[in-house]
Amino acid sequence: MNFLPKIKKHKYFLYTAGGLIAGFFNGLFGSGGGTIIVPFLEEFLDQDEHTSHATAILIILGFTAVSLVFYGFGHKLDLKLAVIVSCGGVVGGFIGAKLLKKLTGNALRKIFGVFMLIAAARMVFSK
């Protein structure tokens, strides 16, 4: 059984380029999956907001696994802190996934945009 979508050859470059850019930023900053992949899926691959957000979670899993290996071997991890924060993250992820189903695409896009603006302002205006 083939789980991969049938893709025209000229689209492989676009798909790979989007993944490369998002993976690069994810590895460099620890972020990039949501901030790069979601808009990429929506704008360049014509995915709706719900599909983009849900698909981004799976795509980010691969980025995270690779980054984890490099950061882990570099002794840059606080495992105890990660486990404690992850407990809350699991609950938050469950709630967020349930809420995703209830939001309209327009509302989801606006909420995501506000969070991106807040993150950008924090990065630009912090020390």
C-alpha positions as CSV (number, residue, x, y, z in Angstrom):
1,M,0.0,0.0,0.0
2,N,1.4,3.4,-1.0
3,F,0.8,6.1,1.6
4,L,2.6,8.8,-0.3
5,P,0.6,11.1,-2.5
6,K,1.1,11.1,-6.2
7,I,3.3,14.1,-6.8
8,K,4.3,15.6,-10.2
9,K,8.0,15.7,-10.5
10,H,8.2,19.5,-10.7
11,K,6.5,19.8,-7.3
12,Y,9.2,17.7,-5.6
13,F,11.5,20.7,-5.7
14,L,9.0,22.9,-4.0
15,Y,8.2,20.4,-1.3
16,T,11.9,19.8,-0.6
17,A,12.7,23.5,-0.6
18,G,10.0,24.2,1.9
19,G,11.1,21.4,4.2
20,L,14.7,22.4,3.9
21,I,14.0,26.0,4.9
22,A,11.8,25.0,7.8
23,G,14.2,22.3,9.0
24,F,17.1,24.8,8.8
25,F,15.2,27.3,11.0
26,N,14.0,24.6,13.4
27,G,17.6,23.3,13.9
28,L,19.0,26.8,14.2
29,F,16.4,28.4,16.5
30,G,14.4,25.5,17.9
31,S,11.4,26.9,16.0
32,G,10.5,27.0,12.4
33,G,8.0,24.1,12.1
34,G,4.9,26.1,12.8
35,T,6.2,29.5,11.8
36,I,7.5,28.3,8.4
37,I,5.7,25.1,7.6
38,V,2.1,26.3,8.3
39,P,2.3,29.4,6.0
40,F,4.2,27.3,3.4
41,L,1.5,24.6,3.3
42,E,-1.2,27.2,3.0
43,E,0.4,29.6,0.5
44,F,2.4,27.3,-1.7
45,L,0.7,24.0,-1.5
46,D,-2.9,25.3,-1.2
47,Q,-3.8,23.4,2.0
48,D,-6.6,24.8,4.2
49,E,-5.7,26.1,7.6
50,H,-6.9,23.0,9.5
51,T,-4.9,20.6,7.3
52,S,-1.9,22.8,7.4
53,H,-1.8,23.0,11.2
54,A,-2.4,19.3,11.7
55,T,0.1,18.3,9.0
56,A,2.7,20.6,10.4
57,I,2.6,18.7,13.7
58,L,3.7,15.5,11.9
59,I,6.3,17.3,9.9
60,I,7.8,19.0,13.0
61,L,8.2,15.5,14.6
62,G,10.9,14.7,12.1
63,F,12.7,18.1,12.6
64,T,12.5,17.6,16.3
65,A,14.0,14.1,16.3
66,V,17.0,15.3,14.3
67,S,17.5,18.4,16.4
68,L,17.2,16.4,19.6
69,V,20.0,14.1,18.5
70,F,22.3,17.0,17.8
71,Y,21.4,19.0,20.9
72,G,21.5,15.9,23.1
73,F,25.0,14.9,21.9
74,G,26.0,18.5,22.5
75,H,24.9,18.2,26.2
76,K,22.5,21.1,25.8
77,L,19.4,19.4,27.2
78,D,17.9,19.8,30.6
79,L,16.1,16.4,30.7
80,K,14.3,17.0,34.0
81,L,12.9,20.3,32.9
82,A,11.9,18.8,29.5
83,V,9.9,16.0,31.2
84,I,8.1,18.4,33.5
85,V,7.2,20.9,30.8
86,S,6.2,18.1,28.5
87,C,3.6,16.9,30.9
88,G,1.8,20.2,30.6
89,G,2.5,20.2,26.9
90,V,0.7,16.9,26.4
91,V,-2.4,18.2,28.1
92,G,-2.2,21.5,26.2
93,G,-1.7,19.7,23.0
94,F,-4.8,17.6,23.6
95,I,-6.9,20.7,24.4
96,G,-5.4,22.6,21.3
97,A,-6.2,19.7,19.0
98,K,-9.8,19.5,20.2
99,L,-10.1,23.3,19.8
100,L,-8.7,23.2,16.3
101,K,-11.7,21.2,15.1
102,K,-14.1,23.9,16.4
103,L,-12.4,27.0,15.0
104,T,-13.1,28.3,11.5
105,G,-10.2,28.7,9.1
106,N,-10.4,32.4,9.3
107,A,-10.3,32.5,13.1
108,L,-7.4,30.0,13.2
109,R,-5.4,32.2,10.7
110,K,-6.0,35.3,12.8
111,I,-5.1,33.6,16.1
112,F,-2.0,32.1,14.6
113,G,-1.1,35.5,13.1
114,V,-1.4,37.3,16.5
115,F,0.8,34.7,18.2
116,M,3.4,35.1,15.4
117,L,3.3,38.9,15.9
118,I,3.7,38.6,19.7
119,A,6.7,36.2,19.2
120,A,8.2,38.5,16.7
121,A,7.8,41.6,18.9
122,R,9.3,39.7,21.8
123,M,12.3,38.6,19.8
124,V,12.9,42.1,18.4
125,F,12.4,44.1,21.6
126,S,14.0,41.8,24.2
127,K,17.6,42.0,25.3
